[in-house]
Amino acid sequence: MPRLSTEELILALSDPGAYPEAPAEVECLQTHISAVFRLRDTVYKVKKPKELLFLDFTTLDARRHFCHEEVRLNRRLAPDVYEGVVPILRVGGRVRVGAELLGSPDAEPAGEVLDYAVRMARLPDGRTLGALLGGGSVHAGEMERLGRRIAAFHAAADRHPGISAVATWETAGRNCLENFEQVEPFIGETISAPLFARLRALTVRELEHRRALMERRIREGRPCETHGDLRLEHIYFLPPKAAPSPWSAGPPDPAGAETEIAVIDCIEFNERFRWTDPVADIAFLVMELEFSGRADLAAAFAGAYFEAAADPEGARLLPLYATYRNMVRGKVGSLRFGDGLVPAAERTAAAEEATRHFLSALGRLAPARERPGLIVLQGLPGVGKSTLARALAGTLGFRWIDTDRVRKELAGIPPDEGAGGRATGADYLAGIYAPEWTGRTYAECARRAEALLLEGERVVVEGSFRADAHRKALADLAAALGVRFLVFDCVTSPEEARRRLAGRAPGPSDADWAIHERMAAEREPASGATRPFVREVPVSGSPADAVARIRAELAGAGLA
């Protein structure tokens, strides 16, 4: 009988009748290189017959070999999870998962073998570091204990000349640049061409900058057989067992009883991703914690690790290796986006996450004054917002989006021509200043800001921001793209604003003193969602003083 296609095999293994446990249901999850079938207490993982630049699962023998390697390597940090390898058989014309574990990589099962699977104990979803992080139940003490656990793992890991021969500076460069080769087909989909070019150039520069340090560490024998995929979803903090377990290491955590740490799903398919400097290993988790908005926990983990490993200089390599890990996740998301077997909604989510990782990588390697970021300059008419925006664009490289100018562009009105309908005494929310037109204006500003940010640019949106919803839309955009966000609320005395409005030359804004007064009475304050980003900036003095204050805030946010 003909062999099954990947789609047919996945369909067959989604049937509860294929398993010796006879489960009530089977949940199938897919990555770009594997399909995972989750039963109530057991998990089966099948490798897709793919060939990529970094792996080759195209033959049955290769998939069998790497299933056994997955079990062997993962038992180092999760000995009770990885049970072994089982064959997938054709029995009586139906697909069946073997009940007996294969005793060795050379074992030949009876019957027609269609494929192989790794059998694992199913761990509770709510105990991953990612899930615990989302629930707000992770504290620095646990991250410090994890740092010590990984340092002990690295200290005991295999080290031999073969590893050092693979873990060269050239290999590190190849790993970094190979990501760009695999991402290049997705330019225009998950990454823009300008962002791709900037990231690649910065990566090459950082590799050259760190070459001497990396080569000295190789001579000292630092590289070892690492985990290779230390991610939030691969780390479990499990309830303690009654008896001591090899999973458990370090002192009890300060929050209560000591949890047991299990780390699963290491890299088994490519030695050069696993045989590397230990800093490359921990950089994955550092990156993911920071990517999740928990730089404090990343610092606690890394600090405890470097102290336990007696390796303070390793911290100098974190920016390079963390950027590499951002690129790996961006690559994986891109490949998942391009996988036609993955459901459409998941493909879209994968593309969006990939883009965030690429922007995060740029934010890590680029100098502070070149990092992508989104800021808002808001305030009542006449406070001097445009003067500040122009200064930021000229001195700090921000691309300036003026809401007044965009509004008139949408209406087909020259920027210096009055729009009408906003004369003193008229309804200041009429014509192109009506709420629906204002909503259209701010939506277009957000669209333009997103397009610029996706190219790695820095953006300032300047406007009155009468409605908090318009601030929140930009805050949400920054969060979705993973870029830094700040709101500068420009304030001055009514007398100063009135004086400035009286002497202002014709321009994109049609506001006068009457409109200033009405807007001051009706403007919505920042909500709980936007208030943490707001910084008040007095602008009664010289513009240089206000710019200096803004520059100081930007420096604190890593944007100057």
C-alpha positions in Angstrom: 0.0 0.0 0.0 1.2 3.6 -0.7 2.8 5.5 2.2 0.6 8.2 3.8 1.2 11.9 3.0 1.8 14.2 6.0 -1.8 15.5 5.8 -3.1 11.9 5.8 -0.9 10.9 8.7 -2.0 13.9 10.8 -5.6 13.1 10.1 -5.2 9.5 11.0 -3.4 10.4 14.3 -6.2 12.8 15.2 -8.4 9.8 15.6 -8.6 8.5 19.2 -8.9 5.0 17.8 -5.2 5.1 16.7 -3.8 5.0 20.2 -3.4 2.1 22.7 -4.7 4.4 25.5 -8.1 4.7 23.6 -8.5 8.3 24.7 -11.8 10.2 24.6 -10.3 12.9 22.4 -7.1 13.9 20.7 -5.8 17.5 20.4 -3.4 18.2 17.5 -1.0 21.1 17.6 1.4 21.9 14.7 4.7 23.7 14.4 6.6 24.2 11.2 8.6 21.0 11.7 6.4 18.7 13.9 2.8 17.6 14.8 2.0 17.1 18.4 -0.9 14.9 19.5 -2.1 15.5 23.1 -4.1 12.9 25.0 -5.3 13.3 28.6 -2.0 12.0 30.2 0.3 11.4 27.2 1.8 13.3 24.3 3.0 11.9 21.0 5.2 14.0 18.8 5.8 13.3 15.1 8.4 15.0 12.9 7.2 16.3 9.5 9.2 14.9 6.5 10.8 18.3 5.7 14.1 19.5 4.6 15.2 23.0 5.6 18.6 24.7 5.7 18.9 23.6 9.3 17.4 20.1 9.3 16.6 17.1 7.2 13.7 14.9 8.3 12.9 13.6 4.8 13.8 9.9 5.4 12.2 7.5 7.8 15.6 6.5 9.2 16.3 10.2 9.9 13.1 10.7 11.7 13.7 7.5 13.8 17.2 8.7 14.6 16.1 12.2 15.7 13.2 10.8 17.8 15.8 8.8 19.8 18.1 11.9 20.0 15.2 14.0 21.3 14.6 11.5 24.1 18.3 11.2 25.0 19.0 14.9 25.1 15.8 16.0 26.9 16.2 13.5 29.7 19.0 15.8 30.9 16.6 18.4 32.1 13.3 16.4 32.2 14.1 12.8 32.9 10.6 11.8 34.0 8.9 13.4 31.0 10.5 11.6 28.0 9.3 8.0 28.0 10.8 6.8 24.7 10.1 6.2 21.0 7.2 4.3 19.6 6.5 3.2 16.0 3.5 4.2 14.0 2.2 1.1 12.2 -0.3 0.1 9.6 -2.4 -2.7 11.0 -5.3 -4.1 9.0 -5.3 -1.1 6.8 -5.5 1.4 9.7 -3.0 3.6 11.4 -2.0 2.5 14.9 0.5 3.9 17.4 2.7 1.2 18.9 2.1 0.3 22.6 5.7 -0.8 23.3 8.6 1.5 23.5 11.6 0.8 21.2 14.5 -0.2 23.4 17.2 1.3 21.3 17.7 3.4 18.2 18.5 0.1 16.3 15.4 -1.7 17.4 13.3 -3.0 14.5 9.6 -3.1 15.3 7.4 -5.8 13.8 4.9 -4.8 11.1 4.7 -2.1 8.5 6.2 1.1 10.0 4.8 4.3 8.7 6.7 6.6 11.0 8.0 7.1 14.5 6.8 9.3 17.5 8.3 10.5 20.7 6.1 9.5 23.7 6.0 11.9 26.6 4.1 12.4 29.8 1.8 15.3 29.5 2.6 18.2 31.8 0.0 20.7 33.1 -0.4 23.6 30.7 -0.9 26.1 33.5 2.6 25.3 34.9 4.7 26.6 32.0 6.7 29.7 32.8 4.7 31.5 30.0 1.4 30.6 31.7 2.6 31.5 35.1 4.0 34.8 33.8 0.6 35.6 32.2 -1.1 35.0 35.6 1.3 37.3 37.4 2.6 34.6 39.7 6.3 34.6 38.8 8.7 36.4 41.1 12.4 37.2 41.0 13.3 34.4 43.5 12.0 31.7 41.0 14.0 33.3 38.2 17.1 33.3 40.3 16.7 29.7 41.2 16.2 28.9 37.5 19.3 30.8 36.7 21.3 28.7 39.1 19.7 25.5 37.8 20.7 26.3 34.2 24.2 27.3 35.3 24.6 23.9 37.0 23.3 22.2 33.9 25.9 24.0 31.7 28.6 23.1 34.2 27.8 19.4 33.9 27.2 19.5 30.1 29.5 17.7 27.7 32.6 19.6 26.6 35.1 18.1 24.2 37.2 19.2 21.2 34.5 18.3 18.8 32.2 20.8 20.4 34.8 23.5 20.3 35.5 22.7 16.7 31.8 23.4 15.9 31.2 26.3 18.2 33.5 28.7 16.4 33.1 32.4 15.7 32.4 31.4 12.0 29.7 29.0 13.1 28.1 31.7 15.2 28.2 34.0 12.2 26.7 31.3 10.0 23.9 30.7 12.4 23.1 34.4 12.6 23.3 35.1 8.9 21.5 31.9 8.0 18.4 33.3 9.7 18.5 36.2 7.2 18.7 33.7 4.3 15.6 31.9 5.6 13.7 35.1 6.3 14.5 36.8 2.9 11.7 35.0 1.1 9.2 36.7 3.5 10.3 40.3 2.8 7.1 42.2 2.2 5.1 39.8 4.3 6.6 39.4 7.8 9.5 41.9 7.4 10.0 45.1 5.3 13.0 45.4 3.0 14.5 48.4 4.9 14.2 46.6 8.3 15.8 43.5 6.8 18.7 45.4 5.5 19.3 47.3 8.7 19.1 44.2 10.9 21.5 42.3 8.8 24.1 45.2 8.7 23.8 45.6 12.5 24.2 41.9 13.1 27.4 41.8 11.0 28.8 44.8 12.9 28.1 43.2 16.3 29.7 39.9 15.2 32.9 41.7 14.2 32.8 43.8 17.4 32.6 40.7 19.6 34.9 38.4 17.6 38.0 38.6 19.9 35.9 37.9 23.0 34.1 35.0 21.4 37.3 33.4 20.1 39.0 33.7 23.5 36.0 31.9 25.2 36.3 29.1 22.7 40.0 28.7 23.6 39.0 28.6 27.3 36.6 25.7 26.6 33.4 27.6 27.4 31.2 26.1 24.6 29.2 23.0 25.7 26.2 20.9 24.7 23.5 23.3 25.7 19.7 23.0 25.5 19.3 25.3 22.5 15.7 26.3 23.0 15.2 27.8 26.4 11.8 29.3 26.0 8.9 30.3 28.2 6.7 27.4 27.0 9.4 24.8 27.5 10.1 25.6 31.2 7.8 24.1 33.8 7.5 24.9 37.5 5.8 21.8 38.8 4.3 21.0 42.2 6.9 19.4 44.5 7.1 15.6 44.7 7.1 13.7 47.9 10.6 12.4 47.4 13.7 14.3 46.1 13.9 14.4 42.3 16.7 15.2 39.9 14.4 17.9 38.5 14.7 19.8 41.7 17.7 22.1 42.3 18.5 25.0 44.5 16.8 26.4 47.7 13.1 26.6 48.2 11.5 29.6 46.5 10.6 32.5 48.9 6.8 32.2 48.0 6.4 28.8 49.6 7.2 25.1 48.9 9.9 24.4 46.5 8.7 23.7 43.0 10.4 21.3 40.6 11.9 22.6 37.4 11.5 20.7 34.2 12.8 22.0 30.9 11.6 20.2 27.7 11.9 20.3 23.9 15.6 21.0 23.4 17.2 21.2 19.9 17.9 17.7 18.8 18.1 18.1 15.0 21.2 20.2 14.5 24.4 20.0 16.6 25.6 23.5 15.7 22.5 25.0 17.3 23.2 23.1 20.5 27.0 23.1 20.6 27.6 26.7 21.5 28.6 29.3 24.1 26.3 28.9 27.1 25.4 32.6 26.8 23.7 31.8 23.5 21.5 29.3 25.5 20.3 31.6 28.2 19.9 34.5 25.8 16.7 32.8 24.4 15.0 33.1 27.8 16.4 36.6 28.5 14.9 37.7 25.1 11.5 36.0 25.7 11.2 37.6 29.2 12.0 41.0 27.9 9.7 40.4 24.8 6.9 39.7 27.3 7.5 43.0 29.1 9.4 41.5 32.1 12.9 43.0 31.9 13.0 42.8 35.7 12.7 39.0 35.6 15.1 38.7 32.7 17.7 40.7 34.8 17.1 38.4 37.9 17.6 35.3 35.8 20.7 36.5 34.0 22.2 38.0 37.1 21.8 34.7 39.1 23.1 32.7 36.1 26.3 34.7 35.6 27.0 34.7 39.3 26.5 31.0 39.6 28.5 30.3 36.4 31.3 32.7 37.6 31.1 34.3 34.1 30.5 38.1 34.5 32.0 38.8 31.0 29.4 36.6 29.4 27.0 39.5 29.8 28.8 41.4 27.1 27.6 38.8 24.6 23.9 39.0 25.6 22.9 41.7 23.0 24.2 39.7 20.1 22.8 36.3 21.2 19.5 37.8 22.3 19.1 39.4 18.9 20.0 36.1 17.3 17.1 34.5 19.3 14.7 37.3 18.2 15.7 36.4 14.6 15.1 32.7 15.3 11.6 33.4 16.5 11.0 35.7 13.7 12.2 33.0 11.3 10.0 30.4 12.9 7.0 32.7 12.7 7.7 33.4 9.1 8.0 29.7 8.2 4.8 29.0 10.1 3.1 31.8 8.2 4.2 30.1 5.0 3.0 26.6 6.0 -0.2 25.8 4.2 -1.0 23.1 6.6 -1.4 25.6 9.5 -4.9 27.1 10.0 -5.3 30.6 8.5 -5.8 32.4 11.8 -2.7 30.8 13.3 -0.7 31.8 10.2 -1.8 35.4 10.6 -0.9 35.4 14.3 2.5 33.9 13.4 3.2 36.6 10.9 2.4 39.4 13.4 4.6 37.8 16.1 7.4 37.4 13.6 7.2 41.1 12.8 7.4 42.0 16.5 10.5 39.9 16.9 12.2 41.6 14.0 11.4 45.1 15.4 12.6 43.9 18.9 15.9 42.8 17.4 16.4 46.2 15.8 15.6 47.8 19.2 18.3 45.7 20.8 21.2 46.2 18.4 20.5 49.7 17.1 22.0 52.7 18.9 19.5 54.3 21.2 18.9 57.3 18.9 18.1 55.0 16.0 15.7 52.5 17.8 12.2 52.3 16.6 9.7 54.0 18.8 6.3 55.8 18.8 5.7 59.0 20.7 2.7 61.3 20.9 3.0 65.1 21.3 -0.4 66.3 22.5 -1.8 69.5 23.9 -4.3 72.3 23.4 -4.0 74.7 20.4 -1.2 77.3 20.7 1.0 75.4 23.2 3.9 75.0 20.7 3.5 71.3 19.7 4.5 71.8 16.1 7.7 73.6 17.1 8.7 70.6 19.4 7.8 68.0 16.8 9.9 69.8 14.2 12.8 69.9 16.6 12.5 66.1 17.4 12.4 65.3 13.7 15.5 67.4 13.1 17.6 66.3 16.1 16.5 62.8 17.0 15.5 61.4 13.7 11.7 61.1 14.3 9.4 61.0 11.3 6.7 63.6 12.0 3.0 63.0 11.4 1.0 66.1 11.9 -2.8 65.4 12.5 -3.8 68.8 11.2 -1.9 68.3 7.9 -3.2 64.8 7.5 -6.8 66.0 8.1 -6.5 68.5 5.2 -4.8 66.1 2.9 -7.8 63.7 3.3 -10.1 66.6 2.6 -8.1 67.8 -0.4 -7.4 71.1 1.2 -4.0 72.8 0.9 -2.4 72.9 4.4 -2.3 76.7 4.7 -5.9 77.2 3.5 -8.6 77.6 6.1 -11.2 74.8 6.2 -14.1 76.9 7.2 -16.7 75.9 9.8 -14.5 76.7 12.8 -14.7 80.5 13.0 -15.0 82.0 16.4 -18.6 81.3 17.7 -19.2 78.4 15.3 -19.4 74.8 16.3 -15.8 73.7 16.5 -16.8 70.1 15.8 -18.3 70.8 12.4 -17.1 70.1 8.8 -13.8 68.3 8.6 -13.5 68.7 12.4 -16.7 66.6 13.0 -16.1 63.5 15.2 -16.4 61.1 12.3 -13.9 63.0 10.2 -11.6 63.3 13.2 -11.8 59.5 13.7 -10.9 59.0 10.0 -7.9 61.4 10.5 -6.5 59.7 13.5 -7.0 56.3 11.9 -5.0 57.4 8.9 -2.2 58.8 11.2 -2.1 55.4 12.9 -1.9 53.7 9.5 1.0 55.9 8.4 2.8 55.4 11.8 2.5 51.6 11.5 3.9 51.7 7.9 6.9 53.7 9.1 7.5 51.6 12.2 7.5 48.4 10.1 10.4 49.9 8.3 12.2 50.4 11.6 11.6 54.1 11.7 10.9 56.4 14.8 7.6 58.2 14.7 6.1 61.3 16.5 2.4 61.9 16.0 1.5 65.5 16.9 -2.1 66.6 17.6 -4.6 67.8 20.2 -5.8 64.2 21.0 -9.1 65.4 22.3 -10.4 61.8 22.7 -8.5 59.3 24.8 -9.5 56.6 22.3 -7.0 58.1 19.8 -4.2 57.9 22.3 -5.1 54.3 23.1 -5.1 53.3 19.5 -1.5 54.3 19.2 -0.6 52.7 22.5 -2.2 49.5 21.2 -0.2 49.8 18.0 3.0 50.2 19.8 2.2 47.2 22.0 1.3 45.1 19.0 4.6 45.9 17.3 6.6 45.7 20.5 8.1 49.2 20.2 8.6 51.8 23.0 5.7 54.3 23.5 5.5 57.6 25.3 3.0 60.5 25.4 4.2 64.0 26.0 1.5 66.3 27.2 2.6 69.9 26.4 1.2 72.5 28.8 1.5 76.2 29.2 -0.5 79.1 30.7 -3.7 80.2 29.0 -2.2 83.7 28.6 0.8 82.3 26.8 -1.3 80.1 24.5 -3.6 83.0 23.7 -0.6 85.2 22.8 0.9 82.5 20.6 -2.5 81.9 18.8 -2.9 85.6 18.1 0.6 85.8 16.5 0.5 82.5 14.6 0.9 82.6 10.8 -1.5 80.7 8.6 -0.8 76.9 8.7 -2.4 73.5 8.9 -4.3 74.3 12.2 -7.4 76.4 12.0 -7.8 76.7 15.8 -8.2 80.0 17.5 -8.6 81.1 21.1 -12.3 80.3 21.3 -11.6 76.8 20.2 -8.8 76.5 22.7 -11.2 77.4 25.5 -13.8 74.9 24.4 -11.3 72.1 23.9 -9.8 72.8 27.3 -13.2 72.3 28.9 -14.1 69.1 26.9 -10.8 67.3 26.3 -10.7 63.8 27.8 -8.0 63.0 30.3 -5.8 59.9 29.8 -7.4 56.7 31.0 -5.9 53.9 33.0 -4.7 52.3 29.7 -2.8 55.3 28.6 -1.9 57.2 31.8 1.3 55.2 32.5 2.8 56.5 29.2 2.0 60.2 29.8 4.7 62.7 30.7 3.8 66.4 31.3 6.1 68.8 29.5 5.9 72.5 30.4 6.4 74.7 27.3 6.2 78.2 28.7 9.9 78.7 28.4 12.1 78.3 25.4 11.6 75.3 23.0 15.1 74.2 23.8 14.2 73.6 27.5 11.1 71.5 26.5 13.2 69.5 24.0 15.8 68.9 26.7 13.1 67.6 29.0 11.7 65.3 26.3 15.2 64.1 25.4 15.8 63.1 29.0 12.5 61.1 29.1 13.4 59.4 25.8 16.8 58.5 27.2 15.1 56.8 30.1 13.1 54.8 27.6 16.1 53.8 25.6 15.3 56.1 22.6 18.0 58.7 23.0 
